[in-house]
Amino acid sequence: MKTYAEMTAELEQLAAHNDRLTGSLRAARAQIVELKSDLERVGDPPNSYATFLRRTEGTTLDVLHNGRKLRVATAASLDLDALTPGTELRLNEALAAVEAVAASDAGNVVPVVESLADTRLLVAVAPDDIRALRRAGGLTEETLHPGDHVLVDLKAQLVLERIDRAEITDLVLEQVPDVSFDEIGGLGDQIEAIRDAVELPFLQQDLYRTYGLRPPQGVLLYGPPGCGKTMIAKAVAHELVLRSAEVRGVSVSEALENSAFLNVKGPELLNKYVGETERSIRLVFERAREKAAADHPVVIFFDEMEALFRTRGTGLSSDVETTIVPQLLAEIDGVEGLDNVIVIGASNREDMIDPAILRPGRLDVKIRVRRPHARAGREILGLYLDESVPVREDRAALLDLAVAEIYDDGPSSAFVRLEYGDGTEETLHFRDFVSGATLRNITDRAKKLAVKDQLRSGQEGLTSQHLRDAITAEFVENEDMPSAAHPEDWARVAGDRGTRGRRLDAVVPLQGRSRATAADEEEATAR
């Protein structure tokens, strides 16, 4: 017979075995339950999705399901009052709406053509396909303008949301430039003329109304390149904001935030598709009207204006201007007003701009920006050689020296000889082609020479020799420019000196200014 101890050990062994069997049974049961749940889940019929269109009487809804309109029942847990057109719904196997899910954020992006009185929108799906679509819930109260881009569900015939595209943002610079009239030298008369044309009508609106004066719609700045036309336009926008802040009694930061300078990048407006360039011009003016709606000044600046608005019918280009020019004319003096909006154009080929744009009532004020004469040149040089620039010699003497060198009319400064059809000749010097950009480039060259000199010798400051070398280098660099120029282009320059109207037959470069070139020629002759 087994002893008590043996029986106890065997009983404990059987109990442990029983526990293991119990655990295995429980694990098997859990696995069976999980497999059953998976089997039921896999066996469930698929759910489908539909777009909510409208609510009907009772608890039924009209939805768009797989391109078909259906009237479906709803689950009790579905909040019918929270549904808006365009909401996505999950349907069960019986096609009953059981759950609202997040709406789709993908679809077709199309431009708005017109907003209808009943909140519908006309959108251009294609150039020859315009459709009337209903607004989704989130767009019911939002104001949409022609040209705005929207996301649409063409199957459900719904406009889902507004899409802010960067196409016009890329074409214009809305930030008001930080350029003042104090930074522009040698153009006092032009600055006064443009301030009278732009600032005075805006700041003295009551007086203008009293005298029955109409503020100008636009200003044209024309003249040689590099003479400050773009800087004047930027300064106008900046100073207009400052004066406007003073009149309205608001802070400058608030005025800068609400005002805009639309610097239109003209060539980027051109588009190969018919009507796209005109649409971009329309959007630029629409953006300006929106900004100016709250009595905030807005400047639209077209630089190189002749690139967009050439004279129609000349045949010198692809004749796209036959539709672009009328679009600009319609925006400037069309049915919609341009209150608090001033259009400024800049061009160095004003003869190529369509005359309809330049007539009074459109670009009313025309300001000629001439090349700087000696006094104006000294003023410009003084801006770039001010007290912040270290010099070794008297600053005023350096400026006088630079002016004398640049505006020298001796034989050594002869640039080109113009030969006219009547047998006469005329010699133009380097001074006849100096611009503000040229003067700045000369000062920059002199400063670089001063920096190199300081690194080599340790002596700080700009000297007269640095200026002489900079002037010589600038003129030598431009000596060969006339050889590739067409005589007609130089005729426009000669016209500034009273020779306009004479036929120019030839342009003969005169390279007497280049001392280095003259020395090389003498050495070659000696050899």
QUIDA-V674936 format. One record per residue. N is the residue number from 1. OMEGA is omega in radians with two decimals (none if undefined). D_FIRST is the distance of its C-alpha to the first C-alpha in Angstrom with 1 decimal. Layout:
n->N omega->OMEGA d_first->D_FIRST
n->N omega->OMEGA d_first->D_FIRST
//
This chain:
n->1 omega->-3.12 d_first->0.0
n->2 omega->3.10 d_first->3.8
n->3 omega->-3.13 d_first->6.4
n->4 omega->-3.12 d_first->9.4
n->5 omega->3.14 d_first->11.6
n->6 omega->3.13 d_first->9.9
n->7 omega->3.12 d_first->10.0
n->8 omega->3.14 d_first->13.5
n->9 omega->3.14 d_first->14.7
n->10 omega->3.11 d_first->13.8
n->11 omega->3.11 d_first->15.5
n->12 omega->3.13 d_first->18.5
n->13 omega->3.11 d_first->18.8
n->14 omega->3.13 d_first->19.0
n->15 omega->3.12 d_first->21.5
n->16 omega->3.10 d_first->23.6
n->17 omega->3.12 d_first->23.7
n->18 omega->3.10 d_first->24.7
n->19 omega->3.12 d_first->27.4
n->20 omega->3.09 d_first->28.7
n->21 omega->3.13 d_first->29.0
n->22 omega->3.11 d_first->30.8
n->23 omega->3.14 d_first->33.2
n->24 omega->3.11 d_first->33.9
n->25 omega->3.13 d_first->34.7
n->26 omega->3.12 d_first->37.0
n->27 omega->3.12 d_first->38.8
n->28 omega->3.11 d_first->39.2
n->29 omega->3.13 d_first->40.5
n->30 omega->3.12 d_first->43.0
n->31 omega->3.12 d_first->44.1
n->32 omega->3.12 d_first->44.6
n->33 omega->3.13 d_first->46.7
n->34 omega->3.10 d_first->48.8
n->35 omega->3.10 d_first->49.4
n->36 omega->3.12 d_first->50.4
n->37 omega->3.09 d_first->52.8
n->38 omega->-3.14 d_first->54.3
n->39 omega->3.12 d_first->54.6
n->40 omega->3.14 d_first->56.4
n->41 omega->3.12 d_first->58.6
n->42 omega->-3.11 d_first->59.5
n->43 omega->3.12 d_first->60.2
n->44 omega->3.09 d_first->62.6
n->45 omega->-3.10 d_first->66.2
n->46 omega->3.01 d_first->68.4
n->47 omega->3.09 d_first->70.5
n->48 omega->-3.09 d_first->74.1
n->49 omega->3.14 d_first->76.7
n->50 omega->3.11 d_first->80.1
n->51 omega->-3.14 d_first->83.0
n->52 omega->3.12 d_first->84.1
n->53 omega->-3.12 d_first->87.7
n->54 omega->3.10 d_first->88.5
n->55 omega->3.11 d_first->87.0
n->56 omega->3.11 d_first->87.9
n->57 omega->-3.13 d_first->87.9
n->58 omega->-3.07 d_first->84.6
n->59 omega->3.11 d_first->81.5
n->60 omega->-3.09 d_first->82.5
n->61 omega->2.95 d_first->83.7
n->62 omega->-3.11 d_first->85.9
n->63 omega->3.03 d_first->84.3
n->64 omega->-3.06 d_first->85.0
n->65 omega->3.13 d_first->82.2
n->66 omega->3.11 d_first->82.6
n->67 omega->3.12 d_first->86.4
n->68 omega->3.05 d_first->86.4
n->69 omega->-3.14 d_first->87.1
n->70 omega->2.97 d_first->84.5
n->71 omega->-2.99 d_first->84.1
n->72 omega->3.04 d_first->80.4
n->73 omega->-3.10 d_first->78.3
n->74 omega->3.05 d_first->76.6
n->75 omega->-3.10 d_first->73.3
n->76 omega->-3.11 d_first->73.3
n->77 omega->-3.08 d_first->72.0
n->78 omega->3.14 d_first->75.1
n->79 omega->-3.06 d_first->77.9
n->80 omega->-3.09 d_first->81.0
n->81 omega->-3.10 d_first->83.4
n->82 omega->-3.09 d_first->82.3
n->83 omega->3.06 d_first->83.1
n->84 omega->3.13 d_first->86.3
n->85 omega->-3.11 d_first->87.8
n->86 omega->3.13 d_first->86.1
n->87 omega->3.09 d_first->82.6
n->88 omega->3.13 d_first->79.8
n->89 omega->3.03 d_first->77.5
n->90 omega->3.14 d_first->74.1
n->91 omega->3.08 d_first->74.0
n->92 omega->-3.07 d_first->70.8
n->93 omega->3.11 d_first->70.4
n->94 omega->-3.13 d_first->72.6
n->95 omega->3.02 d_first->75.3
n->96 omega->-3.13 d_first->75.0
n->97 omega->-3.08 d_first->75.7
n->98 omega->-3.05 d_first->72.5
n->99 omega->3.02 d_first->73.2
n->100 omega->-3.11 d_first->76.1
n->101 omega->-3.13 d_first->75.6
n->102 omega->-3.12 d_first->77.7
n->103 omega->3.12 d_first->81.0
n->104 omega->3.12 d_first->81.8
n->105 omega->3.12 d_first->83.7
n->106 omega->3.14 d_first->85.1
n->107 omega->3.13 d_first->88.0
n->108 omega->3.07 d_first->91.7
n->109 omega->-3.07 d_first->94.0
n->110 omega->3.11 d_first->97.6
n->111 omega->3.08 d_first->100.7
n->112 omega->3.09 d_first->101.9
n->113 omega->-3.08 d_first->105.4
n->114 omega->3.02 d_first->106.0
n->115 omega->-3.13 d_first->104.4
n->116 omega->-3.07 d_first->105.3
n->117 omega->-3.11 d_first->106.0
n->118 omega->3.08 d_first->103.0
n->119 omega->3.03 d_first->100.6
n->120 omega->-3.12 d_first->100.2
n->121 omega->2.95 d_first->100.9
n->122 omega->-3.12 d_first->102.8
n->123 omega->-3.14 d_first->101.2
n->124 omega->3.10 d_first->102.3
n->125 omega->3.09 d_first->99.5
n->126 omega->-3.13 d_first->101.9
n->127 omega->3.14 d_first->105.6
n->128 omega->-3.10 d_first->106.5
n->129 omega->3.12 d_first->103.5
n->130 omega->-3.07 d_first->103.7
n->131 omega->3.05 d_first->101.2
n->132 omega->-3.11 d_first->100.8
n->133 omega->3.09 d_first->97.3
n->134 omega->3.13 d_first->95.8
n->135 omega->2.97 d_first->94.4
n->136 omega->-3.00 d_first->90.7
n->137 omega->-3.08 d_first->89.7
n->138 omega->-3.10 d_first->90.0
n->139 omega->-3.06 d_first->93.5
n->140 omega->-3.07 d_first->95.0
n->141 omega->-3.07 d_first->96.9
n->142 omega->3.13 d_first->97.3
n->143 omega->3.12 d_first->100.9
n->144 omega->-3.09 d_first->101.1
n->145 omega->3.04 d_first->104.4
n->146 omega->-3.10 d_first->105.7
n->147 omega->3.07 d_first->104.4
n->148 omega->3.13 d_first->101.0
n->149 omega->-3.09 d_first->98.0
n->150 omega->3.06 d_first->95.2
n->151 omega->-3.06 d_first->91.9
n->152 omega->2.95 d_first->91.9
n->153 omega->-3.03 d_first->89.6
n->154 omega->3.10 d_first->92.1
n->155 omega->3.12 d_first->89.8
n->156 omega->-3.13 d_first->89.4
n->157 omega->-3.11 d_first->93.0
n->158 omega->2.98 d_first->92.1
n->159 omega->-2.97 d_first->93.1
n->160 omega->-3.10 d_first->90.0
n->161 omega->3.09 d_first->91.1
n->162 omega->3.14 d_first->93.9
n->163 omega->3.10 d_first->93.6
n->164 omega->3.11 d_first->95.5
n->165 omega->-3.05 d_first->96.8
n->166 omega->-3.03 d_first->98.3
n->167 omega->3.14 d_first->101.2
n->168 omega->3.08 d_first->103.9
n->169 omega->3.11 d_first->102.2
n->170 omega->-3.07 d_first->102.5
n->171 omega->-3.08 d_first->106.2
n->172 omega->3.03 d_first->107.3
n->173 omega->-3.02 d_first->106.9
n->174 omega->-3.08 d_first->106.6
n->175 omega->3.13 d_first->106.5
n->176 omega->-3.10 d_first->109.9
n->177 omega->3.12 d_first->111.1
n->178 omega->-3.14 d_first->111.7
n->179 omega->-3.14 d_first->115.2
n->180 omega->3.13 d_first->118.2
n->181 omega->3.13 d_first->122.0
n->182 omega->-3.12 d_first->122.3
n->183 omega->-3.11 d_first->120.5
n->184 omega->-3.11 d_first->123.1
n->185 omega->3.02 d_first->126.4
n->186 omega->-3.10 d_first->129.7
n->187 omega->-3.08 d_first->129.3
n->188 omega->-3.13 d_first->130.6
n->189 omega->-3.14 d_first->132.8
n->190 omega->3.13 d_first->130.1
n->191 omega->3.11 d_first->127.6
n->192 omega->3.14 d_first->130.1
n->193 omega->-3.11 d_first->130.8
n->194 omega->3.06 d_first->127.2
n->195 omega->3.08 d_first->126.5
n->196 omega->-3.09 d_first->129.4
n->197 omega->-3.01 d_first->128.0
n->198 omega->-3.04 d_first->124.4
n->199 omega->-3.04 d_first->123.9
n->200 omega->3.13 d_first->127.0
n->201 omega->-3.11 d_first->126.3
n->202 omega->-3.07 d_first->122.7
n->203 omega->-3.12 d_first->123.5
n->204 omega->-3.08 d_first->126.7
n->205 omega->-3.13 d_first->125.8
n->206 omega->3.13 d_first->127.9
n->207 omega->3.12 d_first->131.0
n->208 omega->3.10 d_first->130.6
n->209 omega->3.14 d_first->130.4
n->210 omega->-3.11 d_first->133.4
n->211 omega->3.13 d_first->135.5
n->212 omega->-3.13 d_first->134.0
n->213 omega->3.09 d_first->132.6
n->214 omega->3.13 d_first->129.9
n->215 omega->-3.13 d_first->127.4
n->216 omega->3.11 d_first->127.2
n->217 omega->-3.09 d_first->124.4
n->218 omega->-3.11 d_first->124.1
n->219 omega->3.03 d_first->125.5
n->220 omega->3.02 d_first->126.1
n->221 omega->-3.09 d_first->126.0
n->222 omega->-3.10 d_first->127.7
n->223 omega->-3.09 d_first->129.0
n->224 omega->3.12 d_first->128.0
n->225 omega->3.07 d_first->124.4
n->226 omega->-3.08 d_first->123.1
n->227 omega->2.98 d_first->125.5
n->228 omega->-3.12 d_first->123.1
n->229 omega->-3.13 d_first->122.8
n->230 omega->3.12 d_first->119.0
n->231 omega->3.11 d_first->119.0
n->232 omega->3.14 d_first->121.5
n->233 omega->3.11 d_first->119.3
n->234 omega->3.14 d_first->116.3
n->235 omega->3.09 d_first->118.3
n->236 omega->-3.13 d_first->119.7
n->237 omega->-3.11 d_first->116.1
n->238 omega->-3.11 d_first->115.2
n->239 omega->3.12 d_first->118.4
n->240 omega->3.09 d_first->118.3
n->241 omega->-3.13 d_first->114.9
n->242 omega->3.14 d_first->116.1
n->243 omega->3.12 d_first->119.2
n->244 omega->3.11 d_first->117.3
n->245 omega->3.12 d_first->114.9
n->246 omega->-3.09 d_first->117.9
n->247 omega->-3.08 d_first->119.5
n->248 omega->3.12 d_first->116.4
n->249 omega->3.11 d_first->115.3
n->250 omega->3.14 d_first->111.8
n->251 omega->-3.14 d_first->110.1
n->252 omega->-3.14 d_first->110.7
n->253 omega->3.11 d_first->106.9
n->254 omega->3.13 d_first->106.8
n->255 omega->3.12 d_first->109.9
n->256 omega->-3.12 d_first->108.5
n->257 omega->-3.04 d_first->105.3
n->258 omega->-3.12 d_first->107.1
n->259 omega->-3.08 d_first->109.9
n->260 omega->3.03 d_first->109.6
n->261 omega->-3.09 d_first->111.4
n->262 omega->3.13 d_first->110.8
n->263 omega->-3.02 d_first->111.7
n->264 omega->3.08 d_first->111.7
n->265 omega->-2.96 d_first->110.8
n->266 omega->-3.08 d_first->113.4
n->267 omega->-3.13 d_first->112.5
n->268 omega->3.06 d_first->108.8
n->269 omega->-3.10 d_first->110.1
n->270 omega->-3.11 d_first->111.4
n->271 omega->-3.08 d_first->109.1
n->272 omega->-3.12 d_first->109.6
n->273 omega->-3.09 d_first->108.7
n->274 omega->3.07 d_first->111.5
n->275 omega->-3.08 d_first->111.4
n->276 omega->3.11 d_first->108.7
n->277 omega->3.11 d_first->111.2
n->278 omega->3.12 d_first->113.0
n->279 omega->3.12 d_first->109.7
n->280 omega->3.09 d_first->108.9
n->281 omega->3.13 d_first->112.3
n->282 omega->3.14 d_first->111.7
n->283 omega->3.10 d_first->108.3
n->284 omega->-3.14 d_first->109.9
n->285 omega->3.08 d_first->112.5
n->286 omega->3.08 d_first->110.0
n->287 omega->3.13 d_first->107.9
n->288 omega->3.14 d_first->111.1
n->289 omega->3.10 d_first->111.9
n->290 omega->-3.13 d_first->108.4
n->291 omega->-3.05 d_first->108.8
n->292 omega->-3.06 d_first->112.3
n->293 omega->-3.09 d_first->111.6
n->294 omega->3.11 d_first->111.2
n->295 omega->3.06 d_first->114.5
n->296 omega->-3.11 d_first->112.9
n->297 omega->3.13 d_first->115.1
n->298 omega->3.09 d_first->113.9
n->299 omega->3.01 d_first->115.6
n->300 omega->-3.05 d_first->115.1
n->301 omega->3.05 d_first->116.3
n->302 omega->3.07 d_first->117.1
n->303 omega->-3.06 d_first->117.6
n->304 omega->-2.99 d_first->119.5
n->305 omega->-3.10 d_first->120.6
n->306 omega->3.13 d_first->122.5
n->307 omega->-3.11 d_first->119.3
n->308 omega->-2.91 d_first->118.4
n->309 omega->3.11 d_first->121.6
n->310 omega->3.09 d_first->124.2
n->311 omega->-3.09 d_first->127.4
n->312 omega->3.04 d_first->126.8
n->313 omega->-3.12 d_first->128.5
n->314 omega->-3.10 d_first->129.2
n->315 omega->-3.12 d_first->127.1
n->316 omega->3.14 d_first->126.0
n->317 omega->-3.13 d_first->122.3
n->318 omega->3.11 d_first->120.1
n->319 omega->3.03 d_first->121.8
n->320 omega->-3.13 d_first->118.6
n->321 omega->3.13 d_first->120.8
n->322 omega->3.06 d_first->122.4
n->323 omega->-3.13 d_first->119.4
n->324 omega->-3.13 d_first->118.2
n->325 omega->3.09 d_first->121.5
n->326 omega->3.11 d_first->121.8
n->327 omega->3.10 d_first->118.3
n->328 omega->3.13 d_first->119.2
n->329 omega->3.13 d_first->122.5
n->330 omega->3.14 d_first->120.7
n->331 omega->-3.08 d_first->118.3
n->332 omega->-3.07 d_first->121.1
n->333 omega->3.11 d_first->123.5
n->334 omega->-3.10 d_first->121.6
n->335 omega->-3.13 d_first->120.8
n->336 omega->-3.11 d_first->118.0
n->337 omega->3.09 d_first->119.4
n->338 omega->3.14 d_first->118.6
n->339 omega->3.12 d_first->118.9
n->340 omega->3.09 d_first->117.9
n->341 omega->3.11 d_first->117.4
n->342 omega->3.13 d_first->119.7
n->343 omega->3.11 d_first->119.8
n->344 omega->3.08 d_first->120.8
n->345 omega->3.10 d_first->121.5
n->346 omega->-3.12 d_first->122.3
n->347 omega->2.97 d_first->124.0
n->348 omega->3.03 d_first->126.1
n->349 omega->-3.11 d_first->127.4
n->350 omega->-3.14 d_first->128.7
n->351 omega->-3.12 d_first->131.0
n->352 omega->-3.13 d_first->128.1
n->353 omega->-3.12 d_first->126.8
n->354 omega->-3.10 d_first->127.7
n->355 omega->-3.13 d_first->130.8
n->356 omega->3.11 d_first->129.3
n->357 omega->-3.02 d_first->126.7
n->358 omega->-3.07 d_first->129.4
n->359 omega->3.08 d_first->131.7
n->360 omega->-3.07 d_first->132.2
n->361 omega->3.07 d_first->129.7
n->362 omega->2.97 d_first->126.8
n->363 omega->-2.99 d_first->126.9
n->364 omega->-3.01 d_first->129.9
n->365 omega->3.12 d_first->130.1
n->366 omega->-3.05 d_first->130.6
n->367 omega->3.14 d_first->130.5
n->368 omega->3.11 d_first->131.5
n->369 omega->-3.07 d_first->129.7
n->370 omega->3.03 d_first->132.1
n->371 omega->-3.08 d_first->131.5
n->372 omega->3.01 d_first->131.9
n->373 omega->-3.00 d_first->135.3
n->374 omega->-3.11 d_first->135.9
n->375 omega->3.11 d_first->135.5
n->376 omega->3.10 d_first->132.4
n->377 omega->3.10 d_first->131.0
n->378 omega->3.11 d_first->131.4
n->379 omega->3.13 d_first->129.5
n->380 omega->3.10 d_first->126.6
n->381 omega->3.13 d_first->126.5
n->382 omega->3.10 d_first->126.5
n->383 omega->-3.10 d_first->123.3
n->384 omega->3.04 d_first->121.5
n->385 omega->-3.10 d_first->123.2
n->386 omega->-3.05 d_first->122.7
n->387 omega->-3.14 d_first->122.1
n->388 omega->-3.12 d_first->118.5
n->389 omega->3.14 d_first->119.5
n->390 omega->3.12 d_first->120.5
n->391 omega->3.11 d_first->123.9
n->392 omega->-3.08 d_first->126.0
n->393 omega->3.13 d_first->129.4
n->394 omega->-3.05 d_first->131.0
n->395 omega->3.14 d_first->129.1
n->396 omega->3.12 d_first->132.2
n->397 omega->3.10 d_first->133.9
n->398 omega->3.12 d_first->130.9
n->399 omega->3.12 d_first->131.1
n->400 omega->3.12 d_first->134.9
n->401 omega->-3.12 d_first->134.4
n->402 omega->-3.14 d_first->131.8
n->403 omega->-3.14 d_first->133.9
n->404 omega->3.14 d_first->137.0
n->405 omega->-3.06 d_first->135.0
n->406 omega->-3.03 d_first->133.4
n->407 omega->3.08 d_first->136.5
n->408 omega->3.13 d_first->138.9
n->409 omega->3.12 d_first->141.5
n->410 omega->-3.12 d_first->143.0
n->411 omega->-3.09 d_first->143.1
n->412 omega->-3.12 d_first->140.0
n->413 omega->3.13 d_first->137.9
n->414 omega->-3.03 d_first->139.2
n->415 omega->3.13 d_first->136.3
n->416 omega->3.01 d_first->137.7
n->417 omega->-3.13 d_first->141.1
n->418 omega->3.13 d_first->141.5
n->419 omega->-3.05 d_first->144.1
n->420 omega->-3.11 d_first->145.4
n->421 omega->3.13 d_first->147.1
n->422 omega->3.10 d_first->150.4
n->423 omega->3.13 d_first->150.6
n->424 omega->3.13 d_first->149.7
n->425 omega->3.08 d_first->146.9
n->426 omega->3.12 d_first->144.8
n->427 omega->3.07 d_first->142.7
n->428 omega->-3.13 d_first->139.5
n->429 omega->3.13 d_first->137.9
n->430 omega->-3.10 d_first->134.4
n->431 omega->-3.13 d_first->135.0
n->432 omega->-3.10 d_first->135.5
n->433 omega->3.14 d_first->131.9
n->434 omega->3.06 d_first->130.2
n->435 omega->3.08 d_first->127.5
n->436 omega->3.10 d_first->125.2
n->437 omega->3.09 d_first->122.4
n->438 omega->-3.12 d_first->124.6
n->439 omega->3.12 d_first->125.4
n->440 omega->-3.14 d_first->121.8
n->441 omega->3.10 d_first->121.0
n->442 omega->3.14 d_first->123.7
n->443 omega->3.11 d_first->122.4
n->444 omega->3.09 d_first->118.8
n->445 omega->-3.13 d_first->120.2
n->446 omega->3.13 d_first->122.1
n->447 omega->3.10 d_first->119.0
n->448 omega->3.08 d_first->117.0
n->449 omega->3.11 d_first->119.7
n->450 omega->3.12 d_first->119.7
n->451 omega->3.13 d_first->115.9
n->452 omega->3.12 d_first->116.3
n->453 omega->3.14 d_first->119.2
n->454 omega->3.11 d_first->117.2
n->455 omega->-3.11 d_first->114.3
n->456 omega->-3.03 d_first->116.8
n->457 omega->-3.11 d_first->119.2
n->458 omega->-3.14 d_first->117.4
n->459 omega->-3.09 d_first->120.3
n->460 omega->3.01 d_first->119.3
n->461 omega->3.14 d_first->121.5
n->462 omega->-3.08 d_first->123.2
n->463 omega->3.11 d_first->126.7
n->464 omega->3.13 d_first->129.7
n->465 omega->3.08 d_first->128.9
n->466 omega->3.13 d_first->125.5
n->467 omega->3.14 d_first->127.3
n->468 omega->-3.14 d_first->129.9
n->469 omega->-3.14 d_first->127.3
n->470 omega->3.14 d_first->125.2
n->471 omega->3.12 d_first->128.3
n->472 omega->-3.13 d_first->129.3
n->473 omega->3.14 d_first->125.8
n->474 omega->-3.11 d_first->125.6
n->475 omega->3.11 d_first->128.9
n->476 omega->-3.11 d_first->128.3
n->477 omega->-3.07 d_first->125.0
n->478 omega->-3.07 d_first->126.9
n->479 omega->-3.00 d_first->130.0
n->480 omega->-3.09 d_first->129.1
n->481 omega->-3.07 d_first->128.1
n->482 omega->-3.03 d_first->131.5
n->483 omega->-3.13 d_first->131.6
n->484 omega->-3.06 d_first->128.9
n->485 omega->3.08 d_first->130.2
n->486 omega->-3.11 d_first->132.2
n->487 omega->-3.13 d_first->135.7
n->488 omega->3.10 d_first->135.2
n->489 omega->3.13 d_first->132.4
n->490 omega->3.09 d_first->134.7
n->491 omega->3.11 d_first->137.4
n->492 omega->3.11 d_first->135.3
n->493 omega->3.14 d_first->135.2
n->494 omega->3.14 d_first->139.0
n->495 omega->3.10 d_first->139.6
n->496 omega->-3.08 d_first->138.7
n->497 omega->3.06 d_first->141.8
n->498 omega->-3.13 d_first->144.2
n->499 omega->-3.12 d_first->144.1
n->500 omega->3.11 d_first->142.2
n->501 omega->3.11 d_first->143.6
n->502 omega->-3.13 d_first->144.9
n->503 omega->3.14 d_first->143.4
n->504 omega->-3.09 d_first->141.5
n->505 omega->-3.03 d_first->141.9
n->506 omega->3.05 d_first->140.1
n->507 omega->-3.09 d_first->138.0
n->508 omega->3.12 d_first->138.7
n->509 omega->3.07 d_first->136.1
n->510 omega->-3.01 d_first->137.8
n->511 omega->-3.09 d_first->135.5
n->512 omega->-3.07 d_first->137.8
n->513 omega->-3.03 d_first->135.3
n->514 omega->3.12 d_first->132.9
n->515 omega->-3.13 d_first->134.1
n->516 omega->3.13 d_first->131.5
n->517 omega->3.14 d_first->132.6
n->518 omega->3.13 d_first->136.2
n->519 omega->3.12 d_first->135.5
n->520 omega->3.14 d_first->133.6
n->521 omega->3.12 d_first->136.5
n->522 omega->3.14 d_first->139.0
n->523 omega->3.14 d_first->136.9
n->524 omega->3.12 d_first->136.7
n->525 omega->3.13 d_first->140.4
n->526 omega->3.13 d_first->141.1
n->527 omega->none d_first->139.0
//
